[in-house]
Amino acid sequence: MINKDTKIYGSFSSSPGNNGCKFFNSAFEKRNVNAIYKSFYSNNIQKSVEAVKALDISGFAVSMPFKIDILDLVDEMTKEVKSIGSANTIVNYDGYLKAYNTDYLGVIDYIKISSTNHFYILGNGGFSKAIQYTCRLLNKTYTVITRSSWNLIDTLKDKILFNATPVNVISEDNKIIDGRPFTEEGKQIALEQAKNQFKIYTGIDYE
């Protein structure tokens, strides 16, 4: 039952979805955690952070386009966040905001089990930076493809492309790992990173 002691968690995005609500509210209920989770639309992350502090929201996730901008609004960053250059998870400790990154934990298995030693990462936003960090962590090399070098895709063959953009990418000559949240790979990545978010929020292992 929701009461005055119920903790509030959420997410801020320019295109919010229901996946986080389903995952966290189910996880809270199964583990008897007195908390609720709600996805919020935001077009101004600074004002959203002000609301977090004013309403004493316990923690929140951020997605594109806020994963880099949020770093200017927090009080502390983990060493992973500092190395990656982006964050997707924030915990509110009585108005003191600490930034974490669980995106790299969501993609690590895709990088680890791959037979290739070189990835082509599409995009250079916050999610891409987490993939780049994971590659470095696992001693894999990578090439970042941005809008200015997008034509490079047409010259590649038998490569692995990791799509870290919101756009649909088709390449008949290459394997594509599609990180968008509604794709098969994207859902698995989101699930793995959410399990780690759950532990950060509650201190409880998801499994």
C-alpha positions as CSV (number, residue, x, y, z in Angstrom):
1,M,0.0,0.0,0.0
2,I,1.3,3.5,-0.9
3,N,1.8,5.6,2.2
4,K,3.7,8.6,3.4
5,D,6.9,6.5,3.6
6,T,6.7,5.2,0.0
7,K,9.8,6.1,-1.9
8,I,9.4,7.5,-5.4
9,Y,11.7,6.5,-8.3
10,G,11.4,7.4,-11.9
11,S,12.9,8.3,-15.2
12,F,13.2,11.4,-17.3
13,S,13.1,11.2,-21.1
14,S,12.0,13.2,-24.1
15,S,10.1,10.0,-25.2
16,P,9.2,8.1,-22.0
17,G,8.0,4.5,-22.2
18,N,6.5,1.9,-19.9
19,N,9.3,-0.7,-19.7
20,G,10.8,0.8,-16.5
21,C,7.4,1.1,-14.9
22,K,6.7,-2.5,-15.5
23,F,10.1,-3.8,-14.4
24,F,10.6,-1.7,-11.2
25,N,7.0,-1.8,-9.9
26,S,7.0,-5.6,-10.3
27,A,10.4,-5.9,-8.7
28,F,9.4,-3.6,-5.7
29,E,6.2,-5.7,-5.2
30,K,7.9,-9.1,-5.3
31,R,10.6,-8.0,-2.8
32,N,8.3,-6.0,-0.5
33,V,10.0,-2.7,-1.2
34,N,7.9,0.2,-0.2
35,A,8.4,2.2,-3.4
36,I,6.8,3.1,-6.7
37,Y,8.3,4.0,-10.2
38,K,7.0,6.4,-12.7
39,S,8.3,7.5,-16.2
40,F,8.2,11.2,-16.8
41,Y,8.4,13.3,-19.9
42,S,11.0,16.1,-19.7
43,N,12.3,18.7,-22.1
44,N,14.4,20.4,-19.5
45,I,16.6,18.2,-17.3
46,Q,17.6,21.1,-15.0
47,K,14.0,21.8,-14.0
48,S,13.4,18.0,-13.6
49,V,16.3,17.8,-11.2
50,E,14.9,20.8,-9.3
51,A,11.6,18.8,-9.0
52,V,13.5,15.7,-7.8
53,K,15.0,17.7,-4.9
54,A,11.8,19.6,-4.1
55,L,9.7,16.4,-4.0
56,D,12.4,14.2,-2.5
57,I,12.3,11.7,-5.3
58,S,14.8,9.0,-4.2
59,G,16.3,8.2,-7.6
60,F,15.8,8.4,-11.3
61,A,17.1,7.3,-14.6
62,V,17.9,9.5,-17.6
63,S,17.9,8.6,-21.2
64,M,18.6,10.4,-24.4
65,P,19.2,13.3,-24.7
66,F,20.2,13.9,-21.0
67,K,22.9,11.4,-20.2
68,I,25.7,13.8,-20.7
69,D,24.0,17.1,-19.6
70,I,23.0,15.5,-16.3
71,L,26.7,15.5,-15.3
72,D,26.6,19.3,-14.8
73,L,23.8,18.9,-12.3
74,V,25.1,16.2,-9.9
75,D,27.3,16.5,-6.8
76,E,29.3,13.3,-7.2
77,M,30.1,10.8,-10.0
78,T,31.4,7.2,-9.7
79,K,34.7,6.4,-11.3
80,E,32.9,4.7,-14.2
81,V,30.8,7.8,-14.9
82,K,34.0,9.9,-15.0
83,S,35.6,7.5,-17.4
84,I,32.6,7.1,-19.6
85,G,31.5,10.7,-19.7
86,S,27.8,10.0,-19.2
87,A,25.4,8.7,-16.6
88,N,22.0,7.1,-16.7
89,T,21.2,6.5,-13.0
90,I,21.0,9.1,-10.3
91,V,20.4,8.6,-6.6
92,N,19.2,11.4,-4.3
93,Y,20.8,11.3,-0.9
94,D,18.8,14.1,0.9
95,G,19.5,16.6,-1.9
96,Y,23.0,15.3,-2.7
97,L,22.9,13.7,-6.1
98,K,25.3,10.9,-7.1
99,A,25.6,9.7,-10.7
100,Y,26.1,6.1,-11.8
101,N,26.2,4.4,-15.1
102,T,24.6,0.9,-15.7
103,D,24.5,1.2,-19.5
104,Y,27.9,-0.4,-19.8
105,L,26.8,-3.4,-17.6
106,G,23.9,-3.8,-20.0
107,V,26.1,-4.2,-23.1
108,I,29.1,-5.9,-21.5
109,D,28.0,-9.5,-22.5
110,Y,27.5,-8.5,-26.1
111,I,31.1,-7.2,-26.2
112,K,32.6,-10.0,-24.1
113,I,31.2,-13.0,-26.0
114,S,31.8,-11.5,-29.5
115,S,34.5,-13.2,-31.6
116,T,35.4,-9.8,-33.1
117,N,38.0,-7.6,-31.6
118,H,36.9,-4.4,-33.3
119,F,33.4,-2.8,-33.2
120,Y,31.9,0.0,-35.3
121,I,29.8,2.1,-32.9
122,L,27.1,4.2,-34.5
123,G,26.6,7.5,-32.8
124,N,28.6,9.3,-30.1
125,G,26.0,10.2,-27.4
126,G,25.8,8.9,-23.9
127,F,24.9,5.4,-24.7
128,S,27.7,5.2,-27.3
129,K,30.1,6.4,-24.7
130,A,29.2,3.5,-22.4
131,I,29.8,1.0,-25.3
132,Q,33.2,2.7,-26.0
133,Y,34.1,2.3,-22.3
134,T,33.1,-1.3,-22.3
135,C,35.3,-2.0,-25.3
136,R,38.2,-0.4,-23.6
137,L,37.5,-2.4,-20.5
138,L,37.6,-5.6,-22.4
139,N,40.5,-4.7,-24.6
140,K,38.4,-4.4,-27.8
141,T,39.1,-1.7,-30.3
142,Y,36.4,0.4,-31.9
143,T,35.6,3.0,-34.5
144,V,32.9,5.6,-33.8
145,I,30.7,6.5,-36.8
146,T,28.9,9.8,-36.6
147,R,26.8,11.8,-39.1
148,S,30.0,13.2,-40.7
149,S,31.3,9.7,-41.4
150,W,28.1,7.8,-41.9
151,N,29.0,6.9,-45.5
152,L,31.7,4.6,-44.0
153,I,28.9,2.1,-43.3
154,D,28.5,1.4,-47.0
155,T,32.2,0.4,-47.4
156,L,32.2,-2.2,-44.6
157,K,31.7,-5.9,-45.0
158,D,31.5,-8.7,-42.4
159,K,31.8,-6.3,-39.5
160,I,29.8,-5.8,-36.3
161,L,28.0,-2.5,-36.0
162,F,26.6,-1.5,-32.6
163,N,23.7,0.9,-33.2
164,A,23.7,3.5,-30.4
165,T,21.4,5.9,-32.2
166,P,17.6,6.2,-32.3
167,V,17.6,5.7,-36.1
168,N,17.0,2.5,-38.0
169,V,20.1,1.2,-39.6
170,I,20.2,-1.5,-42.4
171,S,23.3,-3.1,-43.7
172,E,23.1,-6.4,-45.6
173,D,26.9,-6.9,-45.4
174,N,27.3,-6.5,-41.7
175,K,25.9,-7.8,-38.4
176,I,24.0,-5.1,-36.4
177,I,23.5,-5.1,-32.7
178,D,20.6,-2.7,-32.3
179,G,20.6,-1.1,-28.9
180,R,17.2,0.7,-29.3
181,P,14.9,-0.2,-26.4
182,F,12.2,-1.8,-28.5
183,T,14.5,-4.2,-30.4
184,E,15.3,-7.7,-29.2
185,E,18.9,-6.7,-28.3
186,G,17.7,-3.4,-26.8
187,K,15.2,-5.1,-24.5
188,Q,17.9,-7.4,-23.2
189,I,20.3,-4.6,-22.7
190,A,17.7,-2.6,-20.9
191,L,16.8,-5.5,-18.6
192,E,20.4,-6.1,-17.6
193,Q,21.1,-2.5,-16.8
194,A,17.8,-2.2,-14.9
195,K,18.8,-5.1,-12.7
196,N,21.9,-3.2,-11.7
197,Q,19.8,0.0,-11.2
198,F,17.5,-1.9,-8.9
199,K,20.5,-2.9,-6.7
200,I,21.8,0.7,-6.7
201,Y,18.4,2.0,-5.6
202,T,17.5,-0.6,-3.0
203,G,20.8,-2.4,-2.0
204,I,19.1,-5.7,-2.9
205,D,20.4,-8.1,-5.5
206,Y,17.7,-8.5,-8.2
207,E,18.5,-12.2,-8.6
